[in-house]
């Protein structure tokens, strides 16, 4: 009960309630998004689905806390510098990330492509628009360099791998946690989303699975791991002194980095409000799960294998990648 009464938790719950009210008030008969898999479903039905996903993510957080309850929680705040320097680094990194997103928009639009965010156009939700192989490869390369290689090169000169959450204090315990979360999340994804990977032929799987894994590892997983969970999370904890607030900030940052998702629509104030709302519905809770995994283990790699690279991306996005690269059965 004390957790629920914390101001940051109460504000988060209030924001979530207001987001539901906004969707009901603004959406009308349809949502302005090109989601082929949900075509024909009412906004109310889709809203219920998203709330169910949030609840599932919260249960994963509870599961993580239960599995790690006997582990010594690492002092991640101590891995960040003192508050004044941590604040400067946090603000500079957030400004750099914003510039990276604007650069991804300008570059991609100049080439006639979808703006570059943390997801390749068509990822997770699908899209009726075509994505060329050159766009997919450039998206992955851009994100890898901007959000992973450059920040890691800069901070690695000043901080050790342990200070950047890149080492494990207990590999066996980390492996057990990864296995448990990966199995649970895989079962949920298969049951709830019925991914089309099961419909692919043997040749498509043989080529498409490793290609999807590598493409999204470069374009989505490593950028998120380095930018948010290796660098920002310790600084969030140092500045706030609260693991709960850090989890919320990690979720908000993760959602913000998906601002250019191809399905978003900003043609009107109502569409823009719905886009921002569903970005939060989609990514805020998973971002909190990733932050929790990092805080409880002190190892940013744990979320990579438990809750990102394999599930959802390789599981959900392999059919999309086979289509993008023209991989036949």
N, C-alpha and C positions, 0 to 999 in steps of 0.2 A: 504493500500500500504506500510506503514512503516513496517508492520510485514514481508512482503515478502522480503524487502531489508535488513533485519537483516542477519548478516553473517551466523549464525547457520541455518537459514531457507534456505538461498541460497545454503549452502553446502549440506543440506539435499535434496533439489530439484536436485542438480547436481548429488549427489550419486544415487538418484532414476533413473535419466536419464541414467547414466552409467550402472546401473544394467540392465535396459531394453536392452541396446546395447550389454552387455555381453551375455545375454540369446540368442539374435538373432545371435550373432557371434559364440557361442560355442555349442548351443543345437543340431543343426543338425535336423534330422527328428523326433527324440523322446527325451523325458526327461528320465534320468536314475533312475526314482523313481517308486516304486511299489504302484501306486495309482489306485486301482481297479475301482473307480468311474469315472476316467477320461481316462481309457484305450481307445486307438484309436484316441484320440484328438491330434491335432498338437500342438507343443510347442507355436506357435503363438496364437492359440485360448486360450490355458491355460494362457499364459502371459496376454492376454486381460482380462481374468477372474480375475486374481490377481490384476491387476491395478484397475479394477472396485471395488474390495473389499477394496482397499486402499482408493479410493474416497468415498466409503460408510462410512468408519471409520472416514474420515475427516469431512464428513457431520454430523456424530454423535458428533464429537467435537464441531462443530458449534452449534448444537442443545443444547448441554450441556451449552455452554456459553450463549446462548439466554435464556434458562430456569433459569439460575442462575444470570442473569445480575443485578437483584435488591438485591441480597444477598450481605452481607458484606463478602468480600473474607478474609478468615482467614490468619493470619500471621504464616504460617507453618515454615518459616525459623527460627522464634523465638523459635520454639519447639526443634530445634537442638542446640547443644552446640556451643561455639565459634569456629571460623574457624580452628585453629590448631588441636583442639580435634576432630572436625567434619571430618577433613581430615584423621586423624589417624583412626578413627572409620570406615570411608568409605573404605579406603584401606584395612583395616583388614577384613571387612565384605566381600569385593569382593574377597580377597584371600581365605577366608573361604568358600565362595560359589564355587570358582574354585576347592578347595579341595573336597568339597562335590560332585561335578560333577565327579571328577576323582574317588572318592570312589564309587559312584554309578555305574560307568563303570566297575571297578574292581570286585565289589561284584556281579553284575548281570552277567558279562561274566563268572565268576568262577562257577556260578550256571547254566550256559548254557542258559541264558536269554538275552533279549534285554537290552542295557545299560539304566540305570535309568536317565531320564531327567524330565522335568516338564509335559510331557505327557506320558501316558501309551501307549505302542506300539499298533498301530492300531487306536488310537484316531484320530478323525476328518477326516483323509484321508482314513482310512481303511488299511488293510494289508492282503496279502494272507497267512502270517505266523500265526501259532497258538500261542495264549497267554494262558498259564495255569492259573487257579485260584490262585495258590501259587505265581506266578509271579506278578499278579495284586495286591494281598494283600501286598506282601513284598514291591513292588514299592510304594504303598500308605503309608505304615508305615515308610519306609526309608525317603521319602520326608517330611512327617509330622514332624518327629523327627529332621532331619538335618536342614531343612529350616524354620521351624516354632517353634517347642518346644524349641530347644536349643537357637536360637537367641532371642526369646521372654523372656526366663528365664534370659538370660544374661542382656539384655537391660532393662527389667522391674525392675531390682534391682536399676537401676540408673535413670530411667525416668518414669514419670507418664503415665497412659493410654492416657491422652489428648496429651501429648508430642509425643506419638507414633501413633497418628491419629486413636485411637481406640474408641473414644467417639463422639457423635453427638452434635453439637451446636444448631441444629434446626431439630428435628426429623420429623416434618411434612413436611418441605421443602425437606428433604432428601427422604422421602417416595414418594413425588410427583415426584421428579427427577428419582428415581428408577423405578416407574411405567411407566413414559413416555419412558425412554430409553429401558426398558424391552419390552414394547409393540412394539416399532419401530423395535428393533433388531429381535424380534421373527418373525414379518411379513417379514422382509428381509430374514431371514434364511429359512423360509418356502418357500418363493417365489424363492429364488436363488438356494438353495441346495436340496429342496424337501426331507427332512430327512426321513429315513426309519422307524422312530418311528411310523409313521401312519400305517405301515404294520404289527405291532406286535399285538398279541392276547391279550385278557383281562388279562389272568394270567401272561403273560410276562410283561405287563405294571404294574400290581399290585406289582410284585416283583422287576422288573428291574428298574423302575423309582427311587424308594427310594434307591436301592442298588447303582445305578449309581451316584446319588446325593451324598451319603455318601463317596463312593470310591474316586470320583474326588474332593470333598471338602477336604478330607484328603491329597490326593496325588498331587493336582495341585492348588486348589484355596487358601487354607490357607497358603501353602508355599509361593506362590506369594504375597499374601496380607501382610504377616509379613515381609518377607525378603526384598521386594522391596518397597511396598507402605507405610508400617508402619515405617520402619527404614531408608531405603536408600533415599527415596524421600525428606524428610525434610533436609537431609544432602546435597543432590544435590542442593537444593535451597539455602541453606546457603552458599555453596561454590561458586556457579555461580552467585547468585543474580538475576537470570533470570528465570521466569516461563517457557518461551519458551524453553530455553536450558534444563531445568529440564524435560520438557515433552519429548524432544528428547532423553535425557539420560535414562529416564524411559522406553521408547520404545526400545532402544538398549539393555538395561539390560534384559528386558523381552524376547527379541528375543534370547539373548545369553544363557539364562537358558533352552532353548529348543534344544540345540546343539545336543543332542543325540536322537532326534526324529528318530523313527525306519525307516522311509522312506529315510533318508539321505544316500548318497553314497559317499565314499571317496576313491574309488579304483583307481582314476586317477586325475591329476590336474584339468582337465575339469569338471569331476563329482564333485569334491570338491568345485570348484568355483560355480557351479550351485546349489549345496546343500546350501552353505552359502547364496547365493543370494535369493533362495526361502525361506530360514528361515527368512530372512529379509522381503520378500514380505508377508509372512504369519503372522508374529508376531510383527513386528515393529509398524505398525499402531494401532493394538489392544492395544499394550502396551502403546502407547501415549494416547489412549482413557482412559484407566484405570488411568494413571497419571493425566490426566485432571480432571477426576471425583474426584480424591483425593484432588487435589489442590483447586478446586472450592468449595468443601464442608468441607475440613479438616477432612474427615471421610473415612478411608480406607475400611470400610464395604460397602459403597455405591456401589463400583464397583463389589463387590462380588455378590450382588443380582441383580444389573442392567445389568451386562455385563460379567459374568463369570460362576457362579455356575449353574444357570438355563439355560441360553443361553450363550454360545453354548453347554456346556458339557452335561447337562441332556438331552437336546433336541436332540443333534447329536449323543451322545455316548451310549445311552441306548441300541440300537440294538447290538452294539459291546459287551457290558457287558453281555447281555443275552446270546450271543454266548459263551463268555469266561466261564461263570458259568453254561452253559448247561440248561438254563431256558426254559422250553417248554410252549406251549400255554395251 
